[in-house]
């Protein structure tokens, strides 16, 4: 068994992605020696080094039609759903992506047009922080099948990363390694 360097929990299993007690990433505990410079970059560089994409927010009561219109008008693949947190602020309640639209209502989109986005969003989405390693974000995207991840700062979404950002990052690192 291993010990979490963040909170001291002592029931970690080698290979855990995050501590069950404090939810902090544990990716640095199990790092093997990188085989190439691209791999080293993935293990060293942080999510905050990726391009910043300010998220577009909607409320849970926003209609599917309005959310889809926002996505088309802004040329984006998802919107973040924020709700009151009960303390005068807001919390991330969910994410709604073009994939959610296709999978959840597909050809029946017209019937969902006036329904609230909260019925179709992915509630409590996986998130990362700017200080998380890019390799950690890739692992979350892979395991969860996500194309987008909100980047959080103090429980507030401040940015959004996409699989395209990751692919551009990898392409740049590969070009630098061979060039």
Buried (B, 14 or more C-beta within 10 A) or exposed (E): EBEBEBEEBEEBEEEBEBBEBEEBBBBEBEEEEBEEBBBBBBBBBBBBEBEEBEBBBBBBEBBBBBBBEBBEEEEBBBBBBBBEEEEEEBBBBBBBBBBBBEEBBEEEBEEBEEEBBBEBBBEEBBBBBBEBBBBBBBBBBEEEEBBBBBBBEEEEBBBBBBBEBBEEBBEEBBEEEEE
